[in-house]
Amino acid sequence: MTLKSALVLCFTLLCVGFFVLDFFKTYTRYNFLVKGEVCIALDRKEDAIKVVGVSGCVSIPLTKSVEEKMRDKIENEVSEKLKAELAATRDSR
């Protein structure tokens, strides 16, 4: 085995190893943050944090649904209009 072929083999193994580790990191479902009586895990499939205890499981979503985004947008628009009206009534006095 020549030096050139040994270097190519090492480089190939490093690349394959990197992609295999990246695949497992990306496509494994749970990443456990805390283990014990109460377990906290990052669920990559549902994009949520799961807290699992003796009495059950609680799921906390990390991303907002379309409905939540619309509610936030409406809330922001209404609060801006109320602030503008309140400022206008203060100025008219």
Sequence and secondary structure as in RCSB ss.txt:
>XXXX:A:sequence
MTLKSALVLCFTLLCVGFFVLDFFKTYTRYNFLVKGEVCIALDRKEDAIKVVGVSGCVSIPLTKSVEEKMRDKIE
NEVSEKLKAELAATRDSR
>XXXX:A:secstr
  HHHHHHHHHHHHHHHHHHHHHHHHH SEEEEE SSSEEEEETTTTEEEEE SS EEEEESS  HHHHHHHHHH
HHHHHHHHHHHHHHHHH 
